[in-house]
Amino acid sequence: MALTPNSPNADNSMQALKQYGSYIVTAILLALAAYFGWTYWQNNHARVDTVAADHYADIQRLNEEVSLASQNPDLESEAQEALAQSRSQLDKDIDALVATHGESVYAWQALMMKARQQVDSDDFAAAAKTLEQALAIDLGDAGLDAITRLRYAKTLLATGDTDAALAEAKKDLPISFEGSQQELLGDIYLAKNDKDSAIKSYNNAWELLRDRQETRAVLALKMESLGIVPEPIAEQASLIQEPTAPEQALVVESSVDNAAIEVAQ
């Protein structure tokens, strides 16, 4: 039956529309606002990531130039002045990136780069501050956090602050970093003239590496200097046959583990 303006059903419909119409309109507006807000956030977030990535790419290029120039021991005065200016500009660019994108992985990478430059210049105190800043970035990645912490602890050791280095090196790390952690603990104990603890830590590190079939020549030399002859570690099976998926993961972890404490070398 068709509704007429004077029919009872029409009155009820109009009354319902007056009562619930505002709620329906509000719900529609909220849905539209959520949709457009999400779209804006995605587009803006992508734009910010692109800006940070471009900024980091520029920093990386300048860092490569500085590193290459630093390897030349026979720079003339003019070239040395240009190198000093490039280093200063590199620091400014990194600080600018951290100021604008301080919680991004690009900021973390830039700070790790800055710390490496500072270590190469034997400025361990400045490198420790830079690594402390990098450590404060929460990237939600235990591996990156472990790399930063190990480098921070090793740089603290280089400054002579063995107590602070020991406190950092003792903190919990993922299992794939325990070999580097134990080796670093051995270095710290040796610096504190605690030979027995150093030997224990070095032995722990060697056994962890044995489980991976990974040889670390520098660790072997450290042990030999303390009168320990480390038992040879067998060659990795992956050198002979195609590794399985778990073995491939182990190789990746070992590579990250080895890279974790290169900063102060």
Summary of the structure (lengths in Angstrom):
residues: 265
radius of gyration: 29.2
end to end distance: 89.7
largest distance: 106.7
contacts: 729
relative contact order: 0.07
helix: 77%
strand: 0%
